[in-house]
Amino acid sequence: MLTHLPDYAKRGIRTALQTGRSLLLAAATAVLLYPTPCPAADPYSETVGVLFNWYYATSFGTGVYSVGDTTVTAVNLPFHYTVREPTDTDWGWRLTVPVTAAFGNFNLYDPDFNQIDKIHLAALSVMPGAELIYPLRPYWRLNGFANIGRAWEFETQAGATIYQVGLSTHYQVPDLHNPDIEIGAKYIYAGYASNGEDSVPVSLVSLGVSSSFALPWTLSENHESRLGLHIIGTSYLTDLRFRLPEVGYTTIHGDLEAGLSLRLRPALKILGGAWDRVGISYVAGSNGLRGYRLVTEFPF
């Protein structure tokens, strides 16, 4: 087939064929030896520890919040047992055991393959603690509280030790009834130690105002129905940090919450607790923090 070609052409063709076979063999070897990407649904526990802001996920309450492409849904059950019932003139205290289930959707940047992997995580936290209630005046009280507990991510067994300690005060203007006005303030120092990374401790101050108006109808003959509104502003004295893909950490300096609720007087007694309202609030913070939260109390 190649007999009619000059010798230099024959040599060039043979060299090209040999080079082609060598390149094909090298390419096949590279494909066989190239590492397969780890599935996004099986992150390392250290990765999970970095992705979750464990304190915020377990203290948000019941609702959903997002930062960038990260979305977390939380369900909170605020179990407690009153050891000594406080009155308008005498102190009391109770044991608290808030339990939170958190479900997170995260976009995780994989530098090895230059791609964004979507992972879905589920975690449970239990935060036992105690709360002291001290009346300063019949319409004014001071609360001190502390909790320490543990959170676990189900699939990878990642976890974190979470703690918080704080003071709050609640004042109801005594001479106003329609509308009524409540004022609250709170200071919290909190943080967590996780498998992947220890958090920078969070220090925050919150100030809130709540009011309600009597409605012309009632849900029950024994309960007055009222329309409630509240606004709560929070300033993070140390920035609240969230991990985002390709960006690293984003920080939240503060947030504002506004909500509507249906209030009942007197409060309903359910599962050992007093429930005087139910509603929903919208939370907007710096650097894209957004969320919706179930309202069951004025949190002061």
C-alpha positions in Angstrom: 0.0 0.0 0.0 2.9 2.3 0.8 5.3 0.9 -1.9 4.7 3.7 -4.3 5.7 6.4 -1.8 9.2 7.7 -1.3 11.2 6.4 1.6 10.9 9.7 3.6 7.1 9.7 3.3 7.0 6.1 4.5 9.1 6.9 7.5 6.8 10.0 8.3 3.6 7.9 8.2 5.1 5.1 10.4 6.2 7.8 12.9 2.8 9.4 13.0 1.0 6.0 13.5 3.4 5.1 16.4 2.8 8.5 18.0 -1.0 8.2 17.6 -0.9 4.8 19.3 1.1 6.1 22.2 -1.2 9.1 22.7 -4.3 6.8 22.6 -2.7 4.5 25.2 -1.8 7.4 27.4 -5.3 8.8 27.2 -6.9 5.5 28.0 -4.6 5.1 31.0 -5.5 8.6 32.2 -9.2 7.9 32.0 -8.9 4.7 34.0 -6.8 6.2 36.7 -8.7 9.6 36.9 -10.5 9.8 40.3 -14.3 9.6 40.4 -16.0 12.6 42.1 -17.4 11.9 45.6 -21.2 12.1 45.6 -22.5 15.4 47.0 -24.9 13.6 49.3 -21.9 12.1 51.3 -19.9 15.1 52.6 -17.2 14.6 55.3 -18.3 15.5 58.8 -15.7 18.3 58.8 -17.4 19.8 55.8 -20.8 19.6 57.6 -19.3 21.3 60.7 -18.3 24.3 58.5 -21.5 24.5 56.6 -23.9 24.8 59.5 -24.0 27.8 61.6 -25.1 25.6 64.5 -26.1 28.4 66.9 -28.3 30.3 64.4 -29.9 27.0 63.1 -30.9 26.0 66.6 -32.0 29.4 67.9 -34.0 30.6 64.9 -37.2 28.9 66.1 -39.7 27.3 63.7 -39.3 28.7 60.2 -37.1 28.9 57.1 -34.1 31.2 56.4 -31.7 31.6 53.5 -28.3 33.2 53.0 -27.2 33.3 49.4 -27.9 29.8 48.0 -28.0 28.2 51.4 -31.5 27.4 52.8 -32.3 26.0 56.2 -35.7 24.9 57.6 -36.0 24.5 61.3 -38.7 23.1 63.6 -38.4 24.0 67.2 -40.2 22.4 70.2 -39.7 24.6 73.3 -40.2 22.1 76.1 -40.0 23.4 79.7 -41.0 22.5 83.2 -41.8 25.2 85.8 -40.2 24.4 89.1 -41.4 27.5 90.9 -44.2 29.7 89.4 -43.3 33.4 89.3 -45.8 36.0 90.4 -46.0 39.8 90.1 -44.1 40.1 93.3 -42.1 36.9 93.7 -39.4 35.2 91.6 -39.7 31.8 89.9 -37.6 29.5 87.7 -38.0 26.7 85.2 -36.1 24.1 83.4 -35.9 24.4 79.6 -35.2 21.7 77.0 -35.7 23.2 73.5 -35.4 20.6 70.8 -34.8 21.6 67.2 -34.7 19.7 63.9 -32.9 21.5 61.1 -32.8 20.6 57.4 -30.3 22.3 55.2 -29.8 22.7 51.5 -26.2 23.8 50.6 -24.3 24.5 47.5 -20.7 23.4 48.1 -17.9 24.4 45.7 -15.6 21.5 44.8 -12.2 23.0 43.7 -11.0 19.6 42.3 -13.7 19.5 39.6 -14.5 23.3 39.5 -18.2 22.7 40.1 -21.0 23.3 42.6 -22.3 20.3 44.4 -25.7 20.4 46.1 -25.9 18.6 49.4 -28.8 18.1 51.8 -28.3 17.7 55.5 -30.5 17.0 58.5 -29.6 17.7 62.1 -31.2 17.5 65.6 -30.2 19.6 68.7 -31.2 19.3 72.3 -30.3 22.4 74.5 -31.1 21.8 78.2 -30.9 24.8 80.5 -32.6 26.9 83.1 -34.3 30.3 83.3 -34.8 32.6 86.3 -37.7 35.1 86.3 -37.5 38.0 88.6 -40.2 40.7 88.9 -38.9 44.2 89.2 -42.5 45.7 89.1 -45.9 44.1 88.6 -45.6 44.9 84.8 -41.8 44.6 84.5 -39.7 41.5 84.8 -36.0 40.5 84.4 -35.0 37.0 83.0 -31.7 35.3 83.2 -31.1 32.1 81.2 -28.3 29.6 80.2 -28.3 26.6 78.0 -25.7 24.1 76.8 -26.3 21.1 74.6 -25.4 19.1 71.5 -26.4 18.9 67.9 -26.0 15.9 65.5 -26.1 15.6 61.7 -27.7 12.3 60.9 -25.9 11.0 57.8 -22.3 11.9 58.6 -22.5 12.0 62.4 -21.0 15.5 62.5 -22.0 17.5 65.5 -21.4 20.5 67.7 -21.6 21.6 71.3 -23.7 24.7 71.5 -24.0 27.1 74.4 -25.7 30.4 75.3 -26.1 32.7 78.3 -28.1 35.9 78.5 -30.4 38.4 80.1 -33.7 39.7 78.9 -36.3 42.2 80.2 -40.0 42.6 79.4 -42.1 45.7 80.2 -45.9 46.1 79.6 -47.2 49.6 79.7 -49.8 49.3 82.5 -52.2 52.1 81.6 -52.7 51.1 77.9 -55.2 48.3 77.0 -56.5 49.0 73.5 -54.0 49.1 72.0 -51.6 47.6 74.6 -47.8 48.0 74.3 -45.0 45.6 75.3 -41.3 46.5 75.2 -38.5 44.0 75.4 -34.7 44.0 75.4 -32.2 41.1 75.3 -28.5 40.4 75.4 -27.0 37.0 74.5 -23.5 35.6 74.4 -23.4 32.3 72.5 -21.3 30.0 70.3 -20.4 26.4 69.4 -17.6 24.0 68.9 -18.0 21.7 66.0 -16.2 18.8 64.2 -15.2 21.0 61.3 -14.4 24.3 63.0 -15.0 26.3 66.1 -17.2 29.4 65.7 -16.4 32.9 66.6 -18.6 33.5 69.7 -21.7 35.5 68.9 -22.6 38.5 71.0 -25.9 40.2 70.2 -28.4 42.8 71.5 -32.1 42.8 70.6 -34.8 45.4 71.1 -38.5 44.8 70.4 -41.9 46.5 70.5 -45.2 44.7 70.4 -48.8 46.0 70.3 -52.3 44.5 69.9 -55.8 45.7 69.1 -59.1 44.2 70.1 -61.0 42.5 67.2 -64.8 42.7 66.8 -65.2 38.9 66.9 -63.8 36.1 69.1 -62.8 32.5 68.6 -64.2 31.5 72.0 -66.6 33.0 74.5 -63.9 32.7 77.2 -61.1 34.4 75.2 -60.8 37.8 73.7 -59.3 37.9 70.1 -56.8 40.6 69.2 -54.6 41.5 66.2 -51.0 41.7 67.2 -48.0 43.4 65.6 -44.4 43.4 66.5 -41.0 44.7 65.4 -37.7 43.4 66.7 -34.2 44.7 65.7 -31.0 42.7 66.4 -27.5 44.0 66.3 -24.6 41.5 66.3 -21.8 43.0 68.3 -19.6 40.2 66.9 -20.5 39.3 63.3 -22.7 36.3 62.6 -20.9 34.2 60.0 -22.2 31.9 57.3 -20.1 29.8 54.9 -20.9 30.3 51.2 -19.4 28.5 48.1 -16.6 30.3 46.3 -17.1 33.4 48.6 -15.8 32.0 51.9 -17.6 33.5 54.8 -20.3 36.2 54.7 -21.1 38.1 57.8 -24.4 39.4 59.2 -24.2 42.6 61.2 -27.9 42.8 62.1 -31.4 41.9 61.2 -35.0 43.3 61.5 -38.1 41.2 62.1 -41.7 42.4 61.6 -44.7 40.1 62.3 -48.5 39.8 62.5 -50.3 37.5 64.9 -53.7 36.5 66.3 -53.6 37.0 70.1 -55.9 35.5 72.7 -56.7 36.7 76.3 -56.3 34.8 78.5 -53.7 32.5 77.0 -54.5 28.9 76.0 -52.9 26.2 78.2 -51.4 23.6 75.9 -48.8 20.9 76.8 -48.0 22.7 80.0 -47.3 26.0 78.3 -49.3 29.3 77.9 -49.9 30.1 74.2 -51.2 33.7 73.8 -50.5 34.2 70.1 -49.9 32.6 66.8 -48.7 34.3 63.6 -45.8 34.7 61.2 -43.0 37.2 60.9 -40.5 38.2 58.1 -36.8 38.5 58.9 -34.4 40.6 56.8 -30.7 40.9 57.6 -27.6 42.4 56.1 -25.8 40.6 53.2 -28.9 38.7 52.0 -30.2 37.0 55.1 -34.0 36.4 54.6 -36.4 34.3 56.5 -39.9 33.5 57.8 -40.6 32.5 61.4 -43.6 31.1 63.2 -44.7 33.5 66.0 -45.9 32.0 69.3 -44.5 34.5 71.8 -42.9 37.9 72.3 -39.4 36.5 72.8 -38.3 38.6 75.8 
